[in-house]
Amino acid sequence: MTGDGPGPKAVLRRGSVMAALLWLTLLAPIASVADESANSEASVELLDRLLLDLDSFRGDFEQSVIDADGAVVDRSRGSLEIDRPGRFRWMTFEPYEQWLLADGLNVWSYDVDLAQVTVKPQSEALANTPALLLGGGRDALDTFAVEAPVSGSGFTSVRLVPEDRQSGFRSVDLVFAGDTLARMVFLDNLEQQTIVSFTAVETNISLPPERFVFVVPEDADLVGTPASAGTPPETL
């Protein structure tokens, strides 16, 4: 089935989907990030050690969106699986069921309640997310400032700041507990924070390839046109 576009309910949920896209791409390789300062070099070394060797990731998440006044305006729970390069499976179970799946070629968003599937070529779907800069070429990566790591209470945090103030967000904090990614905090240009916390994390495990294959349900409307198999896949 096909549809002309997302309905009102889908529009309300778009923010959660884009937040997912925003930080999922942060797990792309970042070895080419460079900065002349010693403090930034320490951050780059830390990120290289903790993220560059990450081939796969599986864990549960809780996401909270907090507005500029400090009020929680959205909460969601679900699970995440990543198989680098280019494939992820973000499943939201509460407060509604929604799938976000990248197969290395296309990104599929499936709203179970609405019975609606939206698909975009992976390069197009990620093109409007600022975090794509971290998975792009050297020129894109050079537009980020990597601040010195901050440690305390068993956690180490590294902040990434885009030099382009029109990118849609002001900073991203990556928080590690030991060698494990524990939390990500995004601050957008409207002073709204998105906090993603992880539990039950497993890394560098074997994930079945079929976990990243999406089949459109027969009763679902399909919006968008997927890229063909002849198109080179876009890596995260």
C-alpha positions as CSV (number, residue, x, y, z in Angstrom):
1,M,0.0,0.0,0.0
2,T,1.1,3.6,-0.5
3,G,0.2,6.9,1.2
4,D,0.5,10.5,0.4
5,G,2.3,11.5,3.6
6,P,2.3,11.3,7.4
7,G,-0.8,12.1,9.4
8,P,-1.0,14.4,12.4
9,K,0.0,11.6,14.9
10,A,3.0,10.7,12.8
11,V,4.1,14.4,12.8
12,L,4.0,14.5,16.6
13,R,6.3,11.4,16.7
14,R,8.8,12.7,14.2
15,G,11.0,14.4,16.9
16,S,11.6,11.0,18.6
17,V,12.6,9.4,15.3
18,M,15.0,12.3,14.4
19,A,16.5,12.1,17.9
20,A,17.3,8.5,17.3
21,L,18.9,9.2,13.9
22,L,20.8,12.0,15.5
23,W,22.7,9.9,18.0
24,L,22.8,6.6,16.2
25,T,25.2,8.0,13.7
26,L,27.6,9.0,16.5
27,L,28.7,5.4,16.6
28,A,30.4,5.8,13.2
29,P,34.2,5.8,13.0
30,I,35.7,9.1,14.2
31,A,39.4,8.4,14.0
32,S,40.0,11.3,11.6
33,V,38.8,13.9,14.1
34,A,41.7,16.2,14.8
35,D,42.5,19.2,17.0
36,E,45.8,20.9,17.8
37,S,45.2,21.2,21.5
38,A,46.5,18.6,24.0
39,N,43.2,18.5,25.8
40,S,41.3,17.8,22.6
41,E,43.9,15.1,21.6
42,A,43.2,13.4,24.9
43,S,39.4,13.3,24.0
44,V,40.1,12.0,20.6
45,E,42.3,9.2,22.0
46,L,39.5,8.3,24.4
47,L,36.9,8.2,21.7
48,D,39.1,6.2,19.4
49,R,39.7,3.6,22.1
50,L,36.1,3.4,23.2
51,L,34.2,3.7,19.9
52,L,36.5,2.9,17.0
53,D,36.9,-0.7,17.9
54,L,33.1,-1.1,18.4
55,D,31.8,-3.5,15.7
56,S,28.4,-4.2,17.3
57,F,26.3,-3.0,20.1
58,R,23.2,-4.2,21.9
59,G,21.4,-2.7,24.8
60,D,18.2,-1.3,26.3
61,F,17.6,2.5,26.4
62,E,15.5,5.1,28.2
63,Q,15.1,8.4,26.4
64,S,13.9,11.6,28.0
65,V,13.3,15.0,26.3
66,I,13.5,18.0,28.7
67,D,12.4,21.4,27.6
68,A,14.2,24.7,28.4
69,D,12.2,25.1,31.6
70,G,13.4,21.7,32.9
71,A,10.1,19.9,32.3
72,V,10.1,16.4,30.9
73,V,8.0,16.5,27.8
74,D,8.6,13.0,26.4
75,R,9.8,9.7,27.7
76,S,10.3,6.5,25.8
77,R,11.9,3.0,26.3
78,G,13.2,0.4,24.0
79,S,16.2,-1.5,22.7
80,L,19.0,-0.8,20.3
81,E,21.1,-3.1,18.1
82,I,23.9,-1.8,15.9
83,D,26.0,-3.8,13.4
84,R,28.7,-1.5,11.9
85,P,29.1,-0.3,9.3
86,G,25.7,1.1,8.4
87,R,23.1,-1.1,10.1
88,F,21.0,-0.4,13.2
89,R,17.7,-1.5,14.8
90,W,16.1,1.0,17.1
91,M,12.9,-0.4,18.7
92,T,10.6,1.8,20.8
93,F,8.2,-0.2,23.0
94,E,6.8,2.5,25.3
95,P,4.7,4.6,25.2
96,Y,4.0,3.3,21.7
97,E,5.6,0.8,19.4
98,Q,7.8,2.2,16.7
99,W,10.6,0.6,14.6
100,L,13.6,2.5,13.1
101,L,15.8,0.2,11.0
102,A,18.7,0.9,8.8
103,D,19.8,-2.0,6.5
104,G,22.9,-0.2,5.1
105,L,20.9,1.0,2.0
106,N,17.6,2.4,3.4
107,V,16.2,3.7,6.6
108,W,12.8,2.3,7.5
109,S,10.4,3.9,10.1
110,Y,7.4,1.8,11.0
111,D,4.7,3.1,13.3
112,V,2.7,0.1,14.4
113,D,-0.3,2.0,15.7
114,L,-0.7,4.0,12.5
115,A,0.2,1.0,10.3
116,Q,2.5,3.3,8.4
117,V,6.0,2.7,7.0
118,T,8.2,5.6,5.8
119,V,11.4,4.8,3.9
120,K,14.2,6.9,2.6
121,P,17.6,6.1,1.1
122,Q,20.1,6.0,4.0
123,S,22.2,8.9,2.7
124,E,19.1,11.1,2.3
125,A,17.6,10.1,5.7
126,L,20.7,11.0,7.5
127,A,21.5,14.1,5.5
128,N,19.5,16.4,7.7
129,T,20.9,15.1,11.0
130,P,23.8,17.0,12.4
131,A,25.5,13.8,13.7
132,L,26.1,12.7,10.1
133,L,29.1,15.0,10.2
134,L,30.7,12.5,12.6
135,G,30.4,9.7,10.0
136,G,31.4,11.7,7.0
137,G,34.6,12.8,5.4
138,R,37.5,14.6,7.1
139,D,36.2,18.0,6.0
140,A,32.9,17.4,7.8
141,L,34.6,16.1,10.9
142,D,36.8,19.1,11.1
143,T,33.7,21.3,11.7
144,F,33.5,19.9,15.3
145,A,35.4,21.0,18.3
146,V,36.2,18.1,20.7
147,E,36.5,19.4,24.3
148,A,38.7,17.9,27.0
149,P,37.3,14.8,28.8
150,V,35.8,15.3,32.3
151,S,35.9,12.4,34.8
152,G,34.2,11.9,38.1
153,S,32.1,9.4,40.1
154,G,33.1,6.5,37.8
155,F,32.1,8.3,34.6
156,T,34.0,10.0,31.8
157,S,32.3,12.5,29.6
158,V,33.4,14.0,26.2
159,R,31.7,17.0,24.6
160,L,31.4,17.6,20.9
161,V,30.5,21.1,19.8
162,P,29.6,21.9,16.1
163,E,31.2,25.0,14.7
164,D,28.2,25.6,12.5
165,R,25.5,27.1,14.8
166,Q,22.9,26.3,12.1
167,S,23.4,22.6,12.6
168,G,20.4,22.2,14.9
169,F,22.2,21.4,18.1
170,R,24.7,23.1,20.4
171,S,26.5,20.1,21.9
172,V,26.6,16.4,22.4
173,D,28.0,14.8,25.5
174,L,29.1,11.1,25.3
175,V,29.3,9.6,28.8
176,F,31.2,6.4,29.5
177,A,31.2,4.1,32.5
178,G,34.6,2.5,32.2
179,D,34.8,1.3,28.6
180,T,31.0,1.2,28.1
181,L,28.9,3.9,26.5
182,A,26.4,4.7,29.2
183,R,24.6,7.9,28.2
184,M,24.3,10.6,25.5
185,V,23.0,14.1,26.2
186,F,22.0,16.4,23.3
187,L,21.4,20.1,23.7
188,D,19.6,21.7,20.8
189,N,19.4,25.4,19.8
190,L,16.2,25.8,21.7
191,E,17.8,24.7,25.0
192,Q,16.0,21.4,24.9
193,Q,17.9,18.4,26.1
194,T,17.5,14.8,24.8
195,I,19.0,12.3,27.3
196,V,19.5,8.6,26.2
197,S,20.6,6.2,28.9
198,F,21.7,2.6,28.3
199,T,21.5,-0.5,30.4
200,A,22.3,-4.2,29.7
201,V,24.9,-3.2,27.2
202,E,26.8,-5.8,25.1
203,T,29.4,-5.0,22.6
204,N,31.3,-6.8,19.8
205,I,28.8,-9.7,19.8
206,S,27.4,-11.6,16.8
207,L,24.1,-10.3,15.5
208,P,22.1,-12.2,12.9
209,P,22.0,-10.4,9.6
210,E,18.2,-10.9,9.4
211,R,17.8,-8.6,12.4
212,F,18.5,-5.7,10.0
213,V,16.1,-6.8,7.2
214,F,12.8,-5.0,7.0
215,V,9.7,-6.4,5.3
216,V,6.8,-4.1,4.8
217,P,3.6,-5.5,6.5
218,E,0.8,-6.2,4.1
219,D,-1.6,-3.9,6.1
220,A,0.8,-1.0,6.2
221,D,0.9,2.1,4.1
222,L,4.2,2.8,2.5
223,V,5.5,6.4,2.1
224,G,8.6,7.0,0.1
225,T,10.7,5.1,-2.4
226,P,13.6,2.9,-1.2
227,A,17.0,3.1,-2.9
228,S,17.6,0.2,-5.3
229,A,20.2,-2.5,-4.6
230,G,22.4,-1.1,-7.3
231,T,23.0,2.1,-5.2
232,P,26.2,1.9,-3.1
233,P,25.1,1.7,0.6
234,E,25.8,4.7,2.8
235,T,27.7,3.8,6.0
236,L,27.0,5.5,9.3
